Amino acid sequence: MEPKDAIYTRRSVRSYVMEPLDEATLDRIDGWIKDAKRLTDDPFEYD
């Protein structure tokens, strides 16, 4: 398949796991968010 053909026939495929994340994974994500370099001074929130 040519790249331009793939663009026009693109499909979104998502496969979700319905299990909650463990505490260690949530802590790693939280740490990544807190350590991320801010590109603006705009306030933000996350849950």
N, C-alpha and C positions, 0 to 999 in steps of 0.2 A: 504494500500500500504506500502510495506517495504521501508525504506530509500534508500537502494541501487537501488531499482526499480525507485524511484523518481529521482535519479541522472541521470539515463540513459534516462528518458522520460521528462526531464526538458524542460519547455517552457518559453520563455520570454513574459510577458504580460505587456504592458505599455498603460496607458490611460492618454493622455495629455489634459490639459485644455488650449485652445488657447487664453485665455484672459491674458493681461499683468498684472504683479504683481503691487499692489498698492505701493505707495511711502513708507508707514510705513513698509511694509514687506521688501522692498529693503533696507531700512535703517537698519533693524534688521540683515539682511544677511551681509551687509557691516560691521556692528559692530562686528559680530561674526568673520568675516575674520580678521579684524584688531586686535582683542583680542586673536586670536588663538595662542597657543604656537608654535613657529617655531622649527622644528626638525633639520633643517640644515640652513646654511647661504646662500643657493642657492637663487638667485634672482627669483622673480615670478611676474606675472601680472594677472589681471583678468578684465573682462568686465561685 
